[in-house]
Amino acid sequence: MERFFFLDDADRELIEPKRRAHNRLGFAAQLTTVRYLGVFLDDPADVPPEVVDYLAEQLDIGDPSVLKEYGERENTRLEHVRELRRVLEYREFAEAEGELREWVDARAWTTGEGPKALFDAAAGWLRERRVLLPGVTTLTRLVASVREAANQRLWDSLHGMLSTGQRAVLDSLLTVPPGERVSELDRLRRGPVRVSGPQMKRALERAEEIAAFGMGAVDVSRIPPRRLAELSRYGVDGKASLLRRHSDARRLATLLATTVYLTSRAVDDALDLLEVLIATKLLARAERESAKEKLKSLPRVERASAKLATAFQVVFDTTSEQVDTDTGEIAPPKVESLEGMWAAIEQVVPRHELAAAIAALFELTPPLDSDADEAWRAMLINRFGTVRPFLKLLVSVVDFDATPEGEAVLGALLSLPELMGRKKVGPAEIDADLLTGSWRRLVLAAPHLEPGTVDWKAYTFCVLEHLHRMLRSKQVFAKNSSKWGDPRAKLLAGQAWQQARPTVLASLNLPGEADGHLAARAALLDGTYREVAARVPDSAQIVFDDDGRLHFAALEPEPEPASLLELRAAVNAMLPRVDLPEVLLEVFSWTGADQAFTSVTAGEARLKDLNVTIAALLVAHGCNVGYTPVMGGADPLKYGRLSHVDQTYLRLATYRAANATLIEHQASIPLAQTWGGGLVASVDGMRFVVPVPSVYARPNPKYFGRRGGATWLNMINDQAAGLGGKVVAGTPRDSLYVLDVLYDRDGGKRPEMIVTDTASYSDIVFGLLTLAGFAYAPQLADLPDQKMWRVDRTADYGAFQDAARGRIDLARIERHWEDILRIIGSIHTGAVRAYDVIRMLSRDGRPTPLGDAIAHYGRIAKTLHILRLADEPGYRRQIKVQANLQEGRHALARKIFHGKQGQLYQRYQDGMEDQIGALGLVLNALVLFNTRYMDAAVNQLRADGFDVRDEDVARLSPFVRHHINMLGRYSFQLPDLPGGLRPLRDKTATDDM
């Protein structure tokens, strides 16, 4: 209303000369509706009454109904239209049709958006350029024809890159070899699932086989990456039988995009498997088995040690001078000869038992110069059979490279095939500098070695241990992999950085030179220290222990007044009782979110009652119950239809597009606006047990018991809308992924304040988030152990003097400022993942010089955060409220995802992301349903004279579920909703579900 229908001075200057109220109101309606819709209405009275009232109020017209008289004289309306076209400089559609076609063609070529998205974008383009919109069918036909031409050009371009032989190779992928049940494409697109040496060998053989097709050498750089990714997704997910039906150009283009994608994806899969194989099946298992062996040997060690201790006690007692403590008199030793000493020893421990005890201790305990890792490393060598099958393939299939720090490890890795199987390997043939700790003894001085030889099996595991660490820190990387490639190569550099630099600095509000900015940050830190320190004597929240460490007084829980309890009970009672599928169908009817589910084949035809099938699939996946409970006799619910739509319409991209629509609608509800402005968000993980073999699950006994698992890192804003998420293997530190989740949200406003749990922060992450323009607000469970930081060593910060024991080096930040800007600019523009950057900035738990500079910058923000926590209980409470909101969402998610004991039965990462994407969408739909009906209930209660207080409304939760049936009975019949909503129940009604 305010954006499009507010009348400014220029508008009033046009309106005022019109005679009579109905002409002025009609002219205003024409003026504002063409500005909003981009078209003149045939009947200017056909506008919402709210708009008419708003315009009449601005024009001081007491009776808005006079607008009906405006349409009585057609010539007046036409004259006004001509005047507005002239004054506002609107053009006819025919004049701009050529420009529009070029613009739609460019957008369709680069983005591959569906017809609805392109139609909406084209309409927006016309409005921005003041072109009168044509009829709906005209614009629909234009978008459809241009989009189809862009698709055909894409297929023809890729088809034209192939030689005759390459086309034959690609077509052979769709054939089913004799005696097999699946096509070659089906076989090759299945990645590894089990973690073992033979599986690692097969994963490398798969990568080698795909690379042998040579499609990775085809130059597809002039094809928009997004279009190539869409085609490859269709090739990876679609049925081979469906691909065979397409035209030559489309079929071969899809197969080319798919094999190009699989060329690097197969290497990704192999290295994913290598990482988890080394971590869990080799290193972790060797440590567990070593610990078990220690436990087994512990009784023998205890007995032998006891005998040895008893014998030496006799030695001390019999060979030392005796002192009478009463008189101080010194007596000679009890025995005067070695024979006497042995006689005394043998009275308590026979000599042969003592010899056996010493031998046992030599056997069961490590040498004095060994380290804590020697026992499990020695046991690791016995598992050489696990790595033997794939080591030679590893160095031939994966195109490794390294940074200067990783060159030694890479060189050692490449030399391993030359050492394998030989009877004698000399010290000159290995890199002895890699033999750290107990590896030196195990490789160079093992008891079974002949003089002048080394244990090449032990050396192999030494190299693999180094390789595992170097791969994770990106000091060794794979040039033919996307996930395990070199993040440094993706950073903006040279001309690309110089072009992006001004935009990045402007959007992040960062200066090109660091000195003034750092001085201002230092002054802010110094001033905040002094302000908070001055308030410490009067604060009951801040406590310092004897060591000067900072503690906070516990926050008292906010009381729930009777008015809140009554309001909550009344609102919850008024919510309509409904089955979960009907919730989805009703939300679709409000928002049109189901329109986001477009076919992966890029076809425009939509199935009848597609919304019903999509709702059924969302229940099947979101509730983790599978097809059977949602299948029915109606066509939209038959198995074949469900399977087709699942494979063709449901994927991560369409989940995200649908979710963006729900987020937008959630933000428009007044009740959600009462909860917050959408600028505070939290990121936290929800754990899922993965009981099936999967490379993309990791062990963690605390969360997953004896099985593997995965974590859904998801983000929710203060309006209770889930903004997006990411599925990661195991239970990694959330801080490694926070920035990626923030930059990859599905929709909604860009949050300004980010809340995380107690395990999700580091100084580097503080620095990167602050540079990216976010206020980072993690909860700090180990607050007393947190070091606070200062710039000025000599400053007196009163009570914080001992706590502020760390010093921030501004000069170090300034020296690296340009590289810091390039790092955050690369993350901000999407050139590189924040996860890879954080790994790159830290090696073996120690930051690189650049990482250390970013950490020093982050310590300013971290200390300011601690000071604010100390000084503002309201700030702490805000963080706690947002964290509780996330916990409420996770609790609701657990209730929805109830099938199969809440365990995630997906072997591949894509499958995990798709199913969790369905869960996230169902969550947001249910929250939107609750919010809208709760808003209606609050309005009804106010109208009925109920005592509704704003502070109580702000504490209502949209995560209630008592009125939603999620179990056993699934109705897909959406009733007629004449008013757009179901009738509310009586606030005194009892629960009937």
N, C-alpha and C positions, 0 to 999 in steps of 0.2 A: 504494500500500500504506500509506504513512504518513499520507496525507490521509484516507482513508476507513476503513481497517481497523486503525488504532491505537486501542487501548482506553484511554480516559482514566478518571479516578477515578469519574465518574458512570456510565460504562459498567460498570465493575467492580462498582459498588454494585448494579446491576441483575442482574448475572450471578451473583455469589457465592452468593445464597440458593438457587440451583438445586442439587438433589441430583444426585450422580453426574457423572462427567467428561463423558459423552456429552451430557447435558442442558445442561451449562454451555457446551460447545463448540458444540452445535447452536443454543442461544440466541444465542451470540456471532455465529455465522454469519448467523442471521436479522437480528440487529441491524445488522451492518455491510453486508450485501448490500442491505437496504432503504435504507440511507443512500447506497449507491453507485448502485444500479439504480433505486430508487424503486418497487420492487415486491417482494412476498414470494414466494420461490420455492416451487413445489409440492414440490420435493425439495431441502431445505437442503443435502444432501450434494453437490448438483450445482454445486459451486464449484471453481475451480482448486486443485490441491493446494498451490501456493505460499501461497494465502490460508489454507488450513486449517493448514498448518505455522506460519505467522506467528501466527495466533490461538492455536494450542495452546502455542506458546512463551511467549506473554504470560500464558497462564493456568496455566503450569507443568503442562501435561498431556503426559506423556511419549509416549503413543501416539496420534497424530492419527487413526488409523484407527477409533477408537471412534465417530467421527461417524456411521458406518454404522448403529449401534444407535439413533440418534436418530429415524430414520424409522419404526421398528417400531411406535411407538404414535402414531397419528394425532391423538388427542385432546391429547397433550402439545404437539405442534406448533401446533395450533389455539389452545390456551390461551396459548401464547407469542405468537402473532400478535396475539391480542386485547389482551394486556398491552402489547405494544410499540406498538400503535396508540393505546392510551390514554395511555401514558407519553410517547411521542414526539409525540403530538397529530397523527397522520396522519389525513387526511380521505379519504373515498371520492371517486372521480372524478366521480360524478354530482353531488356537492355543489359542485364547482368548475367544472363543464363550461361554465356560462354565462360565468364570468369568463374562462376560457381562450378561448372563442370571441371575446370582445371583444378580448382581447390579440392573438390570431392575426390577427384582422381588421385591427387597427391596424397590426400589423407588415407584413402582406401589402399593405396600402394604401400604406404609406410606402416600403417597400423593394423590393417586387416579387420577393422571393426565391423560389427554386425549391422544389418540394415537399419535397426531402430536407432542405434548410436549414431550412425552416419546421418540419418534423417534429422535427429535432434541437433546435431552439430551444424548441418546445412541450414536449418531454420535459424539457428543462432548467428551463423555467418551473415545471412540475409538481413536479420534485424540490426546487427552491428553496422552494416553498410547502408542502412535505410533503403532497402529494396523491399517492395511490397511482396508479401508471400503469395505464391500461386495456390491453386487448389491442392488439397492433400494428395489426390491421385497423381497430379502432375509432378509434384516433388518426389513422390514415392517412385514413380517410373524413372525419373532422372537418376535418383540415387541407385536404384536397382541396376539400371543399364550401365552406369559408370562403374559400379562395384564389380559387376560381372566382367566388364572389360579389363579392370585392374587385375582380377583373379586370373583371367585368361592370359594376360601379359606375363604375370608371374610364372604360370605353368610353362608358357612358351619359352620364356627366358631360361629357366632351368633346363628344360628339355633340349634347348639349343646348345647347351654347354657340353652335352654328352656325345661321345663318339658312338659309332654303331656297336662296337664291342662292349662298351660300358652299358649301353641300353640292354643288350642281351644279358649281361651279368645281373643287372638290377631286376629284370623280369624273371630271372631264374630264382630269385628270392621268394617268389610267390608260389613256386611249385612245391608239391609234397613228394619227397623222394620215396622210391619203392620201399615198402615195409615200414614207413614212418606214418605217424598220425597227424603231424603238424608240418606246416611249411617251413622252409629255411628261415624266413623272416621271423616267424614265431619262435623258432629255436634261438636265433641270435639275439633277439631283444629281451630274452630272459637273463637277468643277471644272477650272480651267485647268491645263495641264501645261507648255506652252512659254512661254518668257520673251521677249515681244516687244510692241511697241506695239499691233498689231492684236489680240493675245490679251488685252491689258489692256482694250481697248475691249469685247471680247466678255465678259470677266469682269464688267465694270460693267453691261453690258446684261443679263447673267444676274441680277445682284443687283437691278437695276431691275425686271425682269420678275417675279421672285419677290416683291419688296416690293409690286408692284401687286396681288397677290392679296388683300392686306389682312389676312392672317392674323396678322401681327405685332401688330395692334391688338386681337386677341382676348385677353381677360384670363384667362390660365391660371395665375394666381398661386396659386390655392388647390389646384392639383394638385401633389403632391410632385415636386420637380425630378427625383429619381431615376427615378420612373415615366415622366415625360415624356421623359427621356433614353433610357430603354429602348425606348419606342414609336418615337421618332424613329430610333433605331439600326436597328430592324426595318424602318422605312420606307425608310431610306437603303440598307440592304443587301439587303432581300428582293426577290424577283421581283414585277413588276407583276401577272403572271398569278396568283400566289399571293395577293396582296392582294385581287384581284377576287373570290376565292372566299369571303371572310369576310362575316359579317353586316354590315348597314348600320352599326350602331353601332361595331363594331370596325374596319371598314374606314375610316370617316370619322374616327374618333378617331386612328387611325394616320396618316392623311394630314394631319390638322391638326397633330399633334405634329411630323411631318416638315417641313411647310412653315414652322412657327414656328422650328424649328431651322435650316432652310436660309435663312431670312430674314437671320439674323445670320451664318451660316456663309458665305454667298455674299459678304458684305462682308469677312469675314475673309480669304477666298480672294483677293479683289481686292486688299486691302491687302498680303497676303503677296506677291502678284505685283508690286505697285508697289515694295515694299521691295527685292526682289531685282532688279527691272528697273533701278531707279536705281543700285543698288550695283554691279551687274555689267555691264549693257549700256550704261549711260551713263557713270557716273563712272569705273569701272575701265577700261572700254574706251577712254575719252578719254585717260586717263593712259597706257595702253599705246601707243596710237597716237601720242601726243605724244612718248613716249620713242623710238619707232621713227623719227619724223621728226627728232628730235635726232641720232640715230645716223646717219641718212642725210646730214644736213647737216654732220656733224662734219668730214669731210675738207675741205669748202669753208671752214669756220670755221678749221681748222688752217692751211690754206694762206694765207688772208687774214691771219690773226693773225701768221703767220711773216713775211709781207711787211711788215706794219705794224711789227712789232718790229724788223726789220732796218733800216727807214727811220728809226725813232726812235733806234736805236743810233747811226746816222750823225749824227743831229742832236746827240745828246749828245757824241759824240766830236769833232765839228767846231766846235761852238759853245761848248764849255767851255774854261776855262783849263787848260793842261797843266802838271803838277807833276812835276819830276824827283825820283824817290824817293831817288836817291843823294845829290844835291847840295841838294835842296830848292829849286832854282831854278824860278820860275814863268814859263811861256811864254804868250803870248797865244793865243787860239783859232786854229785852223787856217784858218778862213775869216772874212772881215771883213764880208761882206754876205749878204743873203738869197739873191741869185743864186748866190753861191758855195756856200751850203749846199745849194740845190736841185741844183746841178751834181754835188756829191758824192753826194747821194741817188740821182740818176738813173744814176749809175755802177753801183749795185747793184740798184735797183728803178725801172724806168721810171715816169714820172709817171702815165701812163694806167692802169698795172697797180695802182699805189697807190690811185688813185681808185676803181678797181673793187673793190679789197680793202675799202676803207672802206664802199662801198655794200653789199657783201656782208655785212659785219658788222652794219650797221644793219638789213639785211633778216633776218638769221638769229639775232640775239641780242635779248633783250628790253630794254626801256628800263631806265635805271638805277633808276627808282623802282618797278619791277614786283616782284611776289613770285614764289615758286617755282611757284605754281599757275596763273599766267596762261596758260602755253602750253596746258595741257590744257583749261582752261576755255574758251579761245578755240576749241579744236577741238570742245568739247562743243556749242557753239552750232550747229555744222553738222549736228547730229543732231536738229534740231527736228522733223523728220518723224516721229521715233519717238514723240514726246509729243503732237503735234497731234491725233491721232484721239481721245484719251481725256480731255483736260484739262477740257473743258466737262462731260462726263459725271461726272468725278471729283467735282466740287464740287456737283453736283446729286444724285448717288446716295448719296454718303457724307455722313452728318450729322456734320460735324466740330465740335469744340469745343476749347477750349484753356485752359491755366492762364494767369495773368497774364504769365508769361515768354514764352508762346507766342502771345499774342494778335496781336502785330504780324505774325508769319509767317502766321497763319491769315487775318488781314485781307488780306494781300497775295495769298494763294492764292485767296481768293474773288473778288478783283478781276481775276484774270488773264483770264477769258473776255471781259471788256469791252475788253481791250487787244488781243486776238488778231486778226490780219488787218488792222489799221489801218495806213495808210501813215505817219501821224505820231502819236507819243505824246510828250507834254510831260513835263518833270521833275516838275511838280506832281501828275501822275497816278500816281506811283509812291512807294513808301516808301524814300526815299534812305538811311534809317538802316540798312537791311538790306544796303547795298552795302559789304561788308567787303572789305579787301584789293584784289586785282586786279579784283573785280567792278565797282568804281567806275569804273575806266578803261574796261572793256569795255561797260558800260551807258551811261555818260555821254559818253565821249570816243572812241568807235570812229571810225576814219578815214572810213568811208562815211556818217556821220551828217550830216544837215543841221543848221545852227545852231538851237538851241532844241528839239531832239528827243532822244529816247533810243532805245536798241536794246531793244525790248520782248522780243525773243527771248532776248537775254542776260539780261534781267531775269527772264524765266520760269525759266531754269535756275538763276539765283541763288536764287529762291524755292523751287524744288524741292530744291536742295541743303540749304537751311535746313529744309525740311519733312521731308526724310529723317532728319536728325539729331533733330528735335523729335519725330517719331513714335517713334523708338527710345527716347528718354528719357521718353516719355509726357507731354511738355509740350503736344503736339497729339495729340488722340485722337478716336476715332469713337464717338459715342453709340449707333449702331445696330450695333456690333460687340462681340463678347465678347472676342476675343483682343486687339484693338487699342483697347479701351475705356479708361476712366479708372480706374486702380487705386485712386486716392484715394477714389472713390465706393464701393469695396468694403471699405475699411478700417472696422473697427468704430468706431462713433461714437455719441455721445449715450447714450440709454437702453440701446441694444444693448451698448455698451462697458461701461457701469456694471453691467449684469447679468452680463456675461462676466468682468469684471475679477477678482472674488475667486477664481473657479475657475482662471483663467489664472495668477494669481500663486501660488496653492497648487500647481498642477501643475508649474510651472517653478521653484518655490522662489525667487521674486523678491519683494523688499519693495516696499511701496507708496511709501515714501520712500527717496531715494537715499543720504542722507548716511552712515548707518551702514554700509550695504552697500559704498559706495565706499571708506570708510575702511578697512574690512576687506580689500578687494582691494588697496588701496595698501600696507597693512601686509604682506600676503602677498608682494607684489612686492619690497618693500624687504628683507624677511627672506630671500627666496630669493636676491636679489643678493648679500647679505652671506655667506650660507652657501656659495654656489657660489664666490664670490671667495676665500673662505678656503681652499678646496680646490684652487684653481688651481695653486699651486706644486708640489703633489704629484701633479698629474694629467698623464698623458702624452697625454690626448685633446684638450686645449685648447691652441691656439697663437694668438698675436697677432702680426700683422705689424708693420712699422715705422710704419704709419699707425694702429695700434690696432685694426685690423679682426680679427674673430674667425674662426678656422679650426678645423676638426675634423680629427684624425688619421683616416685611412681605417680603416674597420672590417675586421678580418681575417675572411675567410670561415670559418665554423664547419667544423671538420674532420668528415669522415664516417668514423667508426670502422668497423672490419671487422664488428663486430656489426650495425651498421645496414645495411651493404651485404648481408650474408648474410640478414638479416630481410627486406629489400626484395625480394631475388631470390626468396626462398622464398614470400613472400606473392603476388608477381606471378605466379609459376609455378602457384600453386594456384587462381587465378581461373578460373572456367569459361569456355570459348570459346563465344560466342553472337552471333547476328545482332542488330542494333540494334532491329528491331521487336519481337523477343522480350524484349529488355530492357524496353521500354515496357509490353508486356502483363504481364510479371511484376511490374513495379512497380505497375501498376494493381491486380493481384491482391492485393498486400500492403496498399495504401493506400486503394483505392477512389477514386483521383483522377479516374478517368474519369467518376464520377458528377457531377463539377462541370460537365460539358459539358451544359448544358440548352438546350432549343430556344428560339430567339429569338422564336418565336411564342407562348411561354408555355404551350404544350401539354405535357401530362404523359406522353403516350405515348412510349416509347423503342423504338427499332428493335432488332431482334434482332442480336446480335453487334456492337452499336454500338462497343464497345471496340476491336474489330479495325479498323473503319473510321477511328476516331479515331487509332489508332496509325499507320495507313497515311498519314493526312493529316499527322501530325506529322513523319513521315519525309520526306514530299514537300516540306513547307515548311521544316522544320528543316535538312534536308540540301540544300535548294535544287535539288532534282532534278525537281520537278513530278510530275504524276500517273502518267506512263507507266511508270516503273520499279516502281511499287507496285501497278499494276492487275493483276487476276487474274480467273480464271473464277468464283471464289466470289462470291456475292451481295454480301458486305461490301466487295469490292474492285472492283466494276464501276464504270465511269465515272459513270453516273447517280447511283449511291449516294454515291460520293465527292463529286461536285459538290453534291448536296443537303445532305449533312452539313456540308461546308465552309461553305456559305452560311448554314446554319441553326443549327449548334451551335458552330462555332469563331469566337470573337471575343475581344477583349482581356479582357473581364470574366470569361469562362470560363477563359481561360489563367491569369488571376490567382488565381481560386478554386482551380483545380487545383494551382497552384504553392504556395499556402498549405498545402495538405495535404502536399506533398512536404517543405516546409521543416520542418513539425512532426515528420514521421517521421525526417528527418535528425537533428534535435536529440535524438531519443530513443535513438540508437545510441551505445553506450559509446565506440566509437572516435572518433566525432565529438566527444564530450564531452572526450576526451583532447586533442583539438586546441584546444579553447577553450570558453568558456561562452556564445558567441553575442553577447557584448557589445562586441566589436571588429568594425568593418566598414570596408570601403574602397569608394570610388566612383571609377571610371575609365572612360574612353571606348574603345570599339572602333570602328574606322573601316570604312565600307563604300563602295565605289565604286558610284554609281548611273548606269549607262550609258544610261538612257532619259531623255527629256525630263521634267523634273519641277521644279515650283516649290519643292519641299521638299528639293532638293539644292543644295549650294553648292560653288563651286570652291575648291580648295586644291591647288596643284601638288605640294606635298610629299607629300600622302597620296593624291590622286586623279588625278595626272597632268593630262591635258587634259580630264577629265570632271568632273562634279559628284559630290558624295558626301554621306553622312549619318553621324552618330555615335550609337552606342548607349551611353548613359551607364548603367552597371549597377553594382549594389551587391552585394557578397558579404561574408558574415560569416566569423569565424574558424573556423566549423564547416564551411566550404566550401559553404554553401548560398547560392544567388543569391536575394536578398531582393526584387528588383524592378529596374526600369530605366525609361528614357525615351529615345525617339528624337528627336534634334534635327537640324536642317539644318546641313550643313557641319561645321566644327570650332570651335565657339564655346568660350569659356573655361568649363571644367567648373564653376568656382566659381559661375557664374550659376545653375546648376541643382542644386547639391548639396543644398540644403535641400528643394527640391521632391521630389527622389528619396527623401530620408530620410523625409519625411512621407507619401509615397505608396507605401510598400513593400507588397508582397503579403502578407507574414506574418512570423512570427518575432519574437523579442524586440526591443524598441527598443534599438538600439546606444547605447553610452555614449561610445565613442572612434571617431572618424572619420578614416581615413587617405586622403589624396589624393596625386596626383602633384605635380611641382614647379610646374606652371602653374595650380594650382587654388586660389589663395588671394589674398585682399586684406584690408585692415584692416577694411572693412565686413563682409565675409563672416566674418572672425574674430569680430567683435562679435555678429552675428546668431546664429551657431552657438553661441557661449558663452551668450548670453541664452536660447537654446532648450534649454540643458541638455546640450549635447554638448561633449566634449573634442576639439577640432579639432587634428589632428596631420598637417599637410601635410609632404611632403619639401621641403627647401629647398636647391635646387641652387646658387643665387646667394647663399649665406650671407654671404660677406664684404661684399656690397653691402647687406645688410639692416641697416636702422637699428634699434637697440635703444632702448627707451623707459624713461623714469623719471618719477616724480611729483615727487620732491624734487631741485631743481637743486643744492642744496648738499651732498647726501650723497656720501660717498666710497665708491665701489664697487671700489676697488683696480684690478685688471687690466681691469675692464670700464668704467673711467672714460671712456675715449675712445669705446668702442663704444656706450655708453649716451648718445648725444648728442641724442636726441629727448625732448621733454617732453610728458607726458600732462596735459591740462587737465581736472581733475575738476569744476571749476565749470561748464564747458561741458556735460559729461554731465549734471550735476544740473539745469541749466536746462531741458534737453530730456527729462528722465526720464519724464514722463507720456506724451509722444508716443512715446518709445522703447518703453515698455510697450505702448502701443496698436498699434504696428507689429508687435512680436513676438507679441502676442496675436492679431492678425488672421491672421498666418501660422500660428500654432499651431492655431487653430480652423478653418483652411481657408477663411477668408473671402476671402483673396487669395493669389495665387501669389508665392512668394519671388522668382522671376525678375523679375516686374513691380516689386516693391518695390525690388530692388537697382538696376534701371534708373532708377527714380524718384528714388533717393537720390544718383545720380551723373549729372552733366550735362557732356558733352564732356570726360570724364575728370576732372572736378573735382566733389567731393562737395558736396551742398547743406549748409546749416547743420545740419540734422538728421542727414544722412549723415555729416558730420564728427564729430558727437557720438558716433554709433555706432562710427565708426572709432577714436576715442580710447578708447572702452570696449574695443574689440577689441585695441588695442595692448597692453593689460595681459596678455591671454591669449596674444598672439603672443610677447611678451617672455618670459613664463613658459615657453612652449613651447621657445624658443631656449635658455633657461637649462637646461631639463631635457635637451634634446639634448646640451648641452655636458657636463652633469654625469653623465648616466646612459647609458653605452654600451648597456645592456640595453634602454632605451627606444628608442634608434635601431634596435637589432636587431629589436625587436618591430614597429616601423613597416616595416622592410625585409621581414620575414617576411610581413606582411599584404599588402604590395605585390607580392611574389613570388607569393603565392597567387592574386591577381587576374590576374597575367600567365599563370599556369598555366591558369586558367579560360579566358582568351582564346585561348590556344594550342589547347586542346581544342575551343573553339567554332569555330576556323578549320578544324579537321579535320572537324567535323560539317558545317559549312556549306560543303561542298566543290564543289557543283554550280555550273555557269555561272561557273567561275573565282572563286567566292566573291563575286560581284558581286550587288547587290540590285536586282532588276528590278521595282521597284514605283514607280508614278508619284505615288501619293497618300500622305499621311502615315498615314491609317488602315491602308492596305495594308502600309506599312513596319512599323507597330506590331504588326499581327497576325502578320506573318511573323517578326519578331524575337521576338515573344512565344512563338511555336512553338519557335524556337531556344532561348530561355531555359528553356522547360519541358523540352525534350529534354536540355539540359545538366544540369538539376537531377535528372532521372530517372536519367541515366547516373551521376552522382556518388552518388546514393543507392544505386543498384545496386552500385557499386564499394565504397562504404563498408560496406554490410551484409555483402558477401562477404569483404571484407578483415578485418572484425571477426570473422567466423566463422573465417577462416584463422588469425588471431592466437590465438584461443581454442584451435583445434586444435593449433597449434604448442606452445602452453603445455602442453596435455594430453600431448603427445608428448615433453615434456622438452626442447624446443628453448630455447636461451638467448634469451628475449624480455625486453628491458629497456624499462621505461616511457619512458625518454628517447628510445629508438629508435622506439617506436610513435608518439610524438608527431611524428616527422618523416616519417611515411609520407604519400604524396600520393594523393588520390582521383582525380586527373586522368589516371591511366594509361588507355591505350586499345588496347594491343597485342592484347587478347583480344576486342575488339568489332569485328565486321565492319560497316562502313558503306558498302561499295562493291559495287554490281553484283548481289548476291544478297540478297533480302529475304524471310525466312521469317516467316510469321504464325501458326505452329503452336506454341502454348505447351504443353510437355510436362506430364504429371502431376508435381506436386511434393508428394509425401506429407508430407514434413517441412517444407514451406514454402520450401525452398531446393534448388537443384541440388547434386549431389555436388561437393565440391571435388576438384581434380586433385591428383595426387601432386606434392610440392614439387620433385622431381627431374625432372619431365616436361619435355620440350622443346616449343617452340611449334609447333603443327600448323596454324596458320591463316596 
